Amino acid sequence: MTRIPVDGQYCYVCSLDQEDDIRFLAGRICFCCGIQYDDFEVDLELVCIERQYWIDGGYLWFRSSKRPEKWNPIEQLNQLPEKYR
């Protein structure tokens, strides 16, 4: 099991940039994929499983009102650092 720190900069599941959203930092729930970070560290294998579940489900937004008009899930996922894939 590989543990990685949750830094609040972006979501490890969907790669949504969370840096400017104080609500993410306070509650650690991603508006895009809906993952909730309950700790200051997260298991990388579980993140990969959650990511695949989100992809297989059609990249649905947890808070659809936050979805940008010209959002592209593939472009967003491509921003995820290789070490977290």
MODELLER restraints for C-alpha pairs under 7 A, 6 or more apart:
rsr = mdl.restraints
at = mdl.atoms
rsr.add(forms.Gaussian(group=physical.xy_distance, feature=features.Distance(at['CA:1:A'], at['CA:43:A']), mean=6.49, stdev=0.5))
rsr.add(forms.Gaussian(group=physical.xy_distance, feature=features.Distance(at['CA:1:A'], at['CA:45:A']), mean=6.94, stdev=0.5))
rsr.add(forms.Gaussian(group=physical.xy_distance, feature=features.Distance(at['CA:2:A'], at['CA:43:A']), mean=5.63, stdev=0.5))
rsr.add(forms.Gaussian(group=physical.xy_distance, feature=features.Distance(at['CA:2:A'], at['CA:44:A']), mean=5.53, stdev=0.5))
rsr.add(forms.Gaussian(group=physical.xy_distance, feature=features.Distance(at['CA:3:A'], at['CA:41:A']), mean=6.01, stdev=0.5))
rsr.add(forms.Gaussian(group=physical.xy_distance, feature=features.Distance(at['CA:3:A'], at['CA:42:A']), mean=5.41, stdev=0.5))
rsr.add(forms.Gaussian(group=physical.xy_distance, feature=features.Distance(at['CA:3:A'], at['CA:43:A']), mean=4.60, stdev=0.5))
rsr.add(forms.Gaussian(group=physical.xy_distance, feature=features.Distance(at['CA:3:A'], at['CA:44:A']), mean=6.01, stdev=0.5))
rsr.add(forms.Gaussian(group=physical.xy_distance, feature=features.Distance(at['CA:4:A'], at['CA:41:A']), mean=5.27, stdev=0.5))
rsr.add(forms.Gaussian(group=physical.xy_distance, feature=features.Distance(at['CA:4:A'], at['CA:42:A']), mean=5.42, stdev=0.5))
rsr.add(forms.Gaussian(group=physical.xy_distance, feature=features.Distance(at['CA:4:A'], at['CA:43:A']), mean=6.40, stdev=0.5))
rsr.add(forms.Gaussian(group=physical.xy_distance, feature=features.Distance(at['CA:4:A'], at['CA:44:A']), mean=6.56, stdev=0.5))
rsr.add(forms.Gaussian(group=physical.xy_distance, feature=features.Distance(at['CA:5:A'], at['CA:40:A']), mean=5.77, stdev=0.5))
rsr.add(forms.Gaussian(group=physical.xy_distance, feature=features.Distance(at['CA:5:A'], at['CA:41:A']), mean=4.21, stdev=0.5))
rsr.add(forms.Gaussian(group=physical.xy_distance, feature=features.Distance(at['CA:5:A'], at['CA:42:A']), mean=6.39, stdev=0.5))
rsr.add(forms.Gaussian(group=physical.xy_distance, feature=features.Distance(at['CA:6:A'], at['CA:40:A']), mean=5.14, stdev=0.5))
rsr.add(forms.Gaussian(group=physical.xy_distance, feature=features.Distance(at['CA:6:A'], at['CA:41:A']), mean=5.26, stdev=0.5))
rsr.add(forms.Gaussian(group=physical.xy_distance, feature=features.Distance(at['CA:6:A'], at['CA:42:A']), mean=6.66, stdev=0.5))
rsr.add(forms.Gaussian(group=physical.xy_distance, feature=features.Distance(at['CA:8:A'], at['CA:18:A']), mean=6.37, stdev=0.5))
rsr.add(forms.Gaussian(group=physical.xy_distance, feature=features.Distance(at['CA:8:A'], at['CA:19:A']), mean=6.38, stdev=0.5))
rsr.add(forms.Gaussian(group=physical.xy_distance, feature=features.Distance(at['CA:8:A'], at['CA:25:A']), mean=5.69, stdev=0.5))
rsr.add(forms.Gaussian(group=physical.xy_distance, feature=features.Distance(at['CA:9:A'], at['CA:17:A']), mean=6.23, stdev=0.5))
rsr.add(forms.Gaussian(group=physical.xy_distance, feature=features.Distance(at['CA:9:A'], at['CA:18:A']), mean=5.25, stdev=0.5))
rsr.add(forms.Gaussian(group=physical.xy_distance, feature=features.Distance(at['CA:9:A'], at['CA:19:A']), mean=4.50, stdev=0.5))
rsr.add(forms.Gaussian(group=physical.xy_distance, feature=features.Distance(at['CA:10:A'], at['CA:16:A']), mean=5.40, stdev=0.5))
rsr.add(forms.Gaussian(group=physical.xy_distance, feature=features.Distance(at['CA:10:A'], at['CA:17:A']), mean=4.33, stdev=0.5))
rsr.add(forms.Gaussian(group=physical.xy_distance, feature=features.Distance(at['CA:10:A'], at['CA:18:A']), mean=4.71, stdev=0.5))
rsr.add(forms.Gaussian(group=physical.xy_distance, feature=features.Distance(at['CA:10:A'], at['CA:19:A']), mean=6.44, stdev=0.5))
rsr.add(forms.Gaussian(group=physical.xy_distance, feature=features.Distance(at['CA:11:A'], at['CA:17:A']), mean=6.69, stdev=0.5))
rsr.add(forms.Gaussian(group=physical.xy_distance, feature=features.Distance(at['CA:11:A'], at['CA:18:A']), mean=6.77, stdev=0.5))
rsr.add(forms.Gaussian(group=physical.xy_distance, feature=features.Distance(at['CA:11:A'], at['CA:30:A']), mean=6.67, stdev=0.5))
rsr.add(forms.Gaussian(group=physical.xy_distance, feature=features.Distance(at['CA:12:A'], at['CA:47:A']), mean=6.66, stdev=0.5))
rsr.add(forms.Gaussian(group=physical.xy_distance, feature=features.Distance(at['CA:12:A'], at['CA:84:A']), mean=6.77, stdev=0.5))
rsr.add(forms.Gaussian(group=physical.xy_distance, feature=features.Distance(at['CA:13:A'], at['CA:47:A']), mean=5.61, stdev=0.5))
rsr.add(forms.Gaussian(group=physical.xy_distance, feature=features.Distance(at['CA:13:A'], at['CA:48:A']), mean=6.83, stdev=0.5))
rsr.add(forms.Gaussian(group=physical.xy_distance, feature=features.Distance(at['CA:13:A'], at['CA:50:A']), mean=6.51, stdev=0.5))
rsr.add(forms.Gaussian(group=physical.xy_distance, feature=features.Distance(at['CA:13:A'], at['CA:51:A']), mean=4.81, stdev=0.5))
rsr.add(forms.Gaussian(group=physical.xy_distance, feature=features.Distance(at['CA:14:A'], at['CA:33:A']), mean=6.25, stdev=0.5))
rsr.add(forms.Gaussian(group=physical.xy_distance, feature=features.Distance(at['CA:14:A'], at['CA:51:A']), mean=6.40, stdev=0.5))
rsr.add(forms.Gaussian(group=physical.xy_distance, feature=features.Distance(at['CA:14:A'], at['CA:77:A']), mean=5.89, stdev=0.5))
rsr.add(forms.Gaussian(group=physical.xy_distance, feature=features.Distance(at['CA:15:A'], at['CA:76:A']), mean=5.96, stdev=0.5))
rsr.add(forms.Gaussian(group=physical.xy_distance, feature=features.Distance(at['CA:15:A'], at['CA:77:A']), mean=5.52, stdev=0.5))
rsr.add(forms.Gaussian(group=physical.xy_distance, feature=features.Distance(at['CA:15:A'], at['CA:79:A']), mean=6.50, stdev=0.5))
rsr.add(forms.Gaussian(group=physical.xy_distance, feature=features.Distance(at['CA:15:A'], at['CA:80:A']), mean=5.32, stdev=0.5))
rsr.add(forms.Gaussian(group=physical.xy_distance, feature=features.Distance(at['CA:16:A'], at['CA:32:A']), mean=6.84, stdev=0.5))
rsr.add(forms.Gaussian(group=physical.xy_distance, feature=features.Distance(at['CA:16:A'], at['CA:76:A']), mean=6.53, stdev=0.5))
rsr.add(forms.Gaussian(group=physical.xy_distance, feature=features.Distance(at['CA:18:A'], at['CA:24:A']), mean=6.43, stdev=0.5))
rsr.add(forms.Gaussian(group=physical.xy_distance, feature=features.Distance(at['CA:24:A'], at['CA:30:A']), mean=6.23, stdev=0.5))
rsr.add(forms.Gaussian(group=physical.xy_distance, feature=features.Distance(at['CA:28:A'], at['CA:36:A']), mean=5.70, stdev=0.5))
rsr.add(forms.Gaussian(group=physical.xy_distance, feature=features.Distance(at['CA:28:A'], at['CA:37:A']), mean=5.31, stdev=0.5))
rsr.add(forms.Gaussian(group=physical.xy_distance, feature=features.Distance(at['CA:29:A'], at['CA:35:A']), mean=5.63, stdev=0.5))
rsr.add(forms.Gaussian(group=physical.xy_distance, feature=features.Distance(at['CA:29:A'], at['CA:36:A']), mean=4.35, stdev=0.5))
rsr.add(forms.Gaussian(group=physical.xy_distance, feature=features.Distance(at['CA:29:A'], at['CA:37:A']), mean=6.43, stdev=0.5))
rsr.add(forms.Gaussian(group=physical.xy_distance, feature=features.Distance(at['CA:30:A'], at['CA:36:A']), mean=6.61, stdev=0.5))
rsr.add(forms.Gaussian(group=physical.xy_distance, feature=features.Distance(at['CA:31:A'], at['CA:61:A']), mean=6.73, stdev=0.5))
rsr.add(forms.Gaussian(group=physical.xy_distance, feature=features.Distance(at['CA:31:A'], at['CA:62:A']), mean=5.34, stdev=0.5))
rsr.add(forms.Gaussian(group=physical.xy_distance, feature=features.Distance(at['CA:31:A'], at['CA:63:A']), mean=5.06, stdev=0.5))
rsr.add(forms.Gaussian(group=physical.xy_distance, feature=features.Distance(at['CA:31:A'], at['CA:66:A']), mean=6.83, stdev=0.5))
rsr.add(forms.Gaussian(group=physical.xy_distance, feature=features.Distance(at['CA:32:A'], at['CA:61:A']), mean=4.53, stdev=0.5))
rsr.add(forms.Gaussian(group=physical.xy_distance, feature=features.Distance(at['CA:32:A'], at['CA:62:A']), mean=5.27, stdev=0.5))
rsr.add(forms.Gaussian(group=physical.xy_distance, feature=features.Distance(at['CA:32:A'], at['CA:63:A']), mean=6.36, stdev=0.5))
rsr.add(forms.Gaussian(group=physical.xy_distance, feature=features.Distance(at['CA:33:A'], at['CA:54:A']), mean=6.50, stdev=0.5))
rsr.add(forms.Gaussian(group=physical.xy_distance, feature=features.Distance(at['CA:33:A'], at['CA:60:A']), mean=6.72, stdev=0.5))
rsr.add(forms.Gaussian(group=physical.xy_distance, feature=features.Distance(at['CA:33:A'], at['CA:61:A']), mean=5.51, stdev=0.5))
rsr.add(forms.Gaussian(group=physical.xy_distance, feature=features.Distance(at['CA:33:A'], at['CA:62:A']), mean=5.45, stdev=0.5))
rsr.add(forms.Gaussian(group=physical.xy_distance, feature=features.Distance(at['CA:34:A'], at['CA:62:A']), mean=4.81, stdev=0.5))
rsr.add(forms.Gaussian(group=physical.xy_distance, feature=features.Distance(at['CA:44:A'], at['CA:84:A']), mean=6.95, stdev=0.5))
rsr.add(forms.Gaussian(group=physical.xy_distance, feature=features.Distance(at['CA:48:A'], at['CA:85:A']), mean=6.69, stdev=0.5))
rsr.add(forms.Gaussian(group=physical.xy_distance, feature=features.Distance(at['CA:54:A'], at['CA:60:A']), mean=6.99, stdev=0.5))
rsr.add(forms.Gaussian(group=physical.xy_distance, feature=features.Distance(at['CA:59:A'], at['CA:73:A']), mean=6.85, stdev=0.5))
rsr.add(forms.Gaussian(group=physical.xy_distance, feature=features.Distance(at['CA:61:A'], at['CA:67:A']), mean=6.90, stdev=0.5))
